Amino acid sequence: MEIYQTEIRLRPRSRGFHLITDEIMDQFSEIEDIEIGFLQIFIKHTSAGLAINENADPTVREDFESHFNVMVPEDQPYYKHTMEGSDDMPAHIKASLTGTSLQIPITKGRLNLGTWQGIYLCEHRDRGGSRKLVLTAYGEI
């Protein structure tokens, strides 16, 4: 079994749900060496998350953002953690809902995602800045 690990930095994005599948693949070519295995992705932040969902129609990503903003609104009077702005505490809650890691099968050097699946960066801050991901690929070569 081979194990590869790297840390990558994603370009900064505005709040929303962004496809990052190609950005991950472009920065971690070692995936191509693995015949059968897994890719684990971990985000090193508390106000952004990861998800897998629809990769074709951008309105899906818009609907996710709209729904999350209704489900976890800003400026609630019961929020105590408000020093970093009105989007900060909601971003922490949303990140807990989306999660911090994903595991994806690798088959013949490619991510074994469904036809319409892509990897999302779920950016929950208005200006979250560059985000760091730890990528670990392991399996048989």
C-alpha positions as CSV (number, residue, x, y, z in Angstrom):
1,M,0.0,0.0,0.0
2,E,1.2,3.5,-0.8
3,I,0.2,6.7,1.1
4,Y,0.6,10.2,-0.3
5,Q,-0.2,13.3,1.6
6,T,0.0,17.0,0.8
7,E,-1.5,20.3,2.0
8,I,-2.9,22.6,-0.6
9,R,-4.2,26.1,-0.4
10,L,-7.3,27.0,-2.4
11,R,-7.7,30.4,-3.9
12,P,-9.9,32.7,-1.9
13,R,-13.7,32.6,-2.7
14,S,-16.7,34.6,-1.7
15,R,-19.4,33.1,0.4
16,G,-21.2,30.3,-1.3
17,F,-20.8,26.7,-2.5
18,H,-17.9,26.3,-5.0
19,L,-16.8,23.3,-7.1
20,I,-13.2,22.5,-6.3
21,T,-12.8,19.0,-7.8
22,D,-10.5,20.2,-10.6
23,E,-8.4,22.3,-8.3
24,I,-7.8,19.3,-6.0
25,M,-6.9,17.1,-8.9
26,D,-4.6,19.7,-10.4
27,Q,-2.6,20.0,-7.2
28,F,-2.5,16.3,-6.2
29,S,-1.5,14.3,-9.3
30,E,-0.4,11.3,-7.0
31,I,-4.0,10.2,-7.2
32,E,-3.3,9.0,-10.7
33,D,-0.7,6.4,-9.3
34,I,-3.4,4.6,-7.2
35,E,-5.2,1.6,-8.8
36,I,-7.6,1.1,-6.0
37,G,-7.8,3.2,-2.8
38,F,-9.3,6.3,-1.2
39,L,-8.8,10.0,-1.0
40,Q,-9.4,11.7,2.3
41,I,-9.9,15.5,2.2
42,F,-9.8,17.5,5.5
43,I,-10.4,21.3,5.7
44,K,-8.3,23.1,8.4
45,H,-10.9,25.8,9.1
46,T,-14.0,26.3,11.4
47,S,-16.0,28.6,9.2
48,A,-16.0,26.6,5.9
49,G,-16.8,23.0,5.1
50,L,-16.8,20.3,2.5
51,A,-19.6,18.4,0.6
52,I,-20.2,16.3,-2.4
53,N,-23.2,17.2,-4.6
54,E,-24.4,18.3,-8.1
55,N,-21.6,19.4,-10.4
56,A,-23.5,20.4,-13.5
57,D,-26.2,23.0,-12.7
58,P,-25.0,26.1,-10.8
59,T,-28.5,26.8,-9.5
60,V,-28.1,23.9,-7.1
61,R,-25.2,25.7,-5.5
62,E,-27.2,28.9,-5.4
63,D,-30.1,27.1,-3.8
64,F,-27.8,25.6,-1.1
65,E,-26.5,29.1,-0.2
66,S,-30.1,30.5,-0.1
67,H,-31.3,27.6,2.1
68,F,-28.3,27.7,4.5
69,N,-28.8,31.5,5.0
70,V,-32.5,31.0,5.9
71,M,-31.7,28.0,8.1
72,V,-28.9,29.7,9.9
73,P,-29.5,33.5,9.8
74,E,-27.1,36.2,10.8
75,D,-27.6,38.8,13.6
76,Q,-29.5,36.6,16.0
77,P,-29.8,38.3,19.4
78,Y,-28.7,35.0,21.2
79,Y,-25.3,34.9,19.4
80,K,-22.5,35.7,21.8
81,H,-19.6,35.1,19.4
82,T,-19.9,38.3,17.4
83,M,-16.5,40.0,17.5
84,E,-15.5,39.0,13.9
85,G,-18.7,40.2,12.3
86,S,-22.3,39.1,11.7
87,D,-21.3,36.2,9.4
88,D,-18.9,34.6,11.9
89,M,-21.1,32.6,14.3
90,P,-23.5,31.5,11.5
91,A,-20.4,30.4,9.5
92,H,-19.3,28.1,12.5
93,I,-22.8,26.6,12.7
94,K,-22.9,26.0,8.9
95,A,-19.4,24.5,8.9
96,S,-20.6,22.0,11.6
97,L,-23.5,21.1,9.4
98,T,-21.5,20.5,6.2
99,G,-18.5,18.8,8.0
100,T,-14.8,19.0,7.8
101,S,-13.8,15.9,5.8
102,L,-14.7,13.7,2.9
103,Q,-13.6,10.2,1.8
104,I,-13.8,9.3,-1.9
105,P,-12.9,6.0,-3.6
106,I,-10.1,6.0,-6.1
107,T,-10.4,3.6,-9.0
108,K,-7.8,3.3,-11.7
109,G,-6.2,6.6,-10.8
110,R,-9.4,8.6,-10.8
111,L,-11.9,9.7,-8.2
112,N,-14.8,7.3,-8.4
113,L,-17.5,10.0,-8.1
114,G,-21.0,9.7,-9.7
115,T,-21.7,11.3,-13.0
116,W,-23.2,14.4,-11.5
117,Q,-21.1,14.6,-8.4
118,G,-18.4,17.2,-7.6
119,I,-16.5,18.3,-4.5
120,Y,-17.7,21.5,-2.9
121,L,-15.9,24.1,-0.8
122,C,-18.7,25.4,1.4
123,E,-17.5,28.9,2.1
124,H,-19.6,30.4,4.9
125,R,-17.8,33.7,5.4
126,D,-18.3,36.7,3.2
127,R,-14.5,36.9,2.7
128,G,-13.1,33.7,4.1
129,G,-9.8,34.0,2.4
130,S,-7.6,31.2,1.2
131,R,-8.5,27.8,2.6
132,K,-6.1,25.0,3.4
133,L,-6.9,21.3,2.7
134,V,-5.0,18.3,3.8
135,L,-5.2,15.6,1.1
136,T,-4.3,12.0,1.9
137,A,-4.5,9.4,-0.9
138,Y,-3.8,5.8,0.0
139,G,-4.2,2.4,-1.8
140,E,-2.6,-0.1,-4.1
141,I,-0.6,1.1,-7.0
